[in-house]
């Protein structure tokens, strides 16, 4: 069973460009560490504070292994630190879903 991790971000709309950089960084990091990046999505019209990241995995066990690699990776640590320092992420939620064939 494949799963998708839906990450919902509440972002500071005045720091949209900082979140874009953060998302672009994940575009290099996530695939290297074993996640299937479906994409990051910035608000375009309507709500200006909600962004999304979608990452696929073969199973929850694969996700947990990925999380371990993420915590140990220097570039990932730097990206997390960038978000903490700039404070453009106000809230983050994760939901896991399985695809319906």
C-alpha positions as CSV (number, residue, x, y, z in Angstrom):
1,X,0.0,0.0,0.0
2,X,1.5,3.4,-1.0
3,X,0.8,6.4,1.2
4,X,1.0,10.1,0.7
5,X,2.1,12.5,3.4
6,X,0.1,15.7,3.1
7,X,1.8,18.5,4.9
8,X,-0.4,21.6,5.5
9,X,1.5,24.7,6.4
10,X,0.2,27.9,7.8
11,X,2.7,30.5,6.6
12,X,3.4,34.2,7.1
13,X,2.0,35.6,3.9
14,X,4.6,38.4,4.0
15,X,7.4,35.8,3.9
16,X,6.1,33.9,0.9
17,X,9.5,34.1,-0.9
18,X,11.2,32.6,2.2
19,X,8.8,29.6,2.1
20,X,9.4,29.2,-1.6
21,X,13.2,28.9,-0.9
22,X,12.4,26.4,1.8
23,X,10.3,24.3,-0.5
24,X,12.8,24.5,-3.3
25,X,15.5,23.2,-0.9
26,X,13.2,20.2,-0.1
27,X,13.0,19.6,-3.9
28,X,16.6,18.5,-3.7
29,X,16.7,16.9,-0.3
30,X,13.5,14.7,-0.2
31,X,14.3,12.6,-3.3
32,X,17.9,12.1,-2.2
33,X,16.7,10.7,1.1
34,X,14.1,8.3,-0.4
35,X,10.8,10.2,-0.5
36,X,8.9,10.6,-3.7
37,X,8.2,14.4,-3.9
38,X,4.9,15.0,-5.5
39,X,5.3,18.8,-5.0
40,X,5.1,21.9,-2.8
41,X,2.3,24.3,-3.4
42,X,2.2,28.0,-2.5
43,X,-1.0,30.0,-2.2
44,X,-1.9,31.7,-5.5
45,X,-5.3,33.2,-5.1
46,X,-7.8,33.2,-2.3
47,X,-6.3,32.2,1.1
48,X,-2.8,33.7,1.3
49,X,-1.5,31.8,4.3
50,X,-1.9,28.1,3.4
51,X,0.7,26.1,1.6
52,X,1.1,22.3,1.0
53,X,3.8,19.7,0.6
54,X,3.0,16.2,-0.7
55,X,5.5,13.3,-0.4
56,X,4.8,9.7,-1.3
57,X,6.2,6.5,0.3
58,X,5.7,2.8,-0.2
59,X,4.6,2.3,3.5
60,X,4.6,4.0,6.9
61,X,7.7,1.9,7.7
62,X,9.4,3.5,4.7
63,X,8.3,6.9,6.0
64,X,9.8,6.2,9.4
65,X,13.1,5.2,7.8
66,X,13.1,8.4,5.7
67,X,12.5,10.5,8.9
68,X,15.6,8.9,10.4
69,X,17.7,9.9,7.4
70,X,16.1,13.3,7.4
71,X,17.1,14.0,11.0
72,X,20.7,12.9,10.3
73,X,21.2,14.9,7.0
74,X,23.2,18.1,7.2
75,X,21.3,19.8,4.4
76,X,17.9,18.9,5.9
77,X,19.1,20.2,9.3
78,X,20.1,23.5,7.6
79,X,16.7,23.8,6.0
80,X,14.9,23.2,9.3
81,X,17.1,25.8,10.9
82,X,16.4,28.3,8.1
83,X,12.6,27.9,8.8
84,X,13.1,28.3,12.6
85,X,15.3,31.4,12.2
86,X,13.1,33.2,9.7
87,X,9.8,32.1,11.4
88,X,7.8,31.9,8.1
89,X,6.0,28.7,9.2
90,X,3.4,29.5,11.8
91,X,1.9,26.0,12.0
92,X,2.4,22.6,10.4
93,X,0.2,19.5,10.2
94,X,0.7,16.1,8.7
95,X,-2.0,13.7,7.4
96,X,-1.3,10.4,5.8
97,X,-3.6,9.0,3.1
98,X,-3.6,5.9,0.9
99,X,-4.5,6.1,-2.8
100,X,-7.6,4.5,-4.0
101,X,-7.1,2.4,-7.1
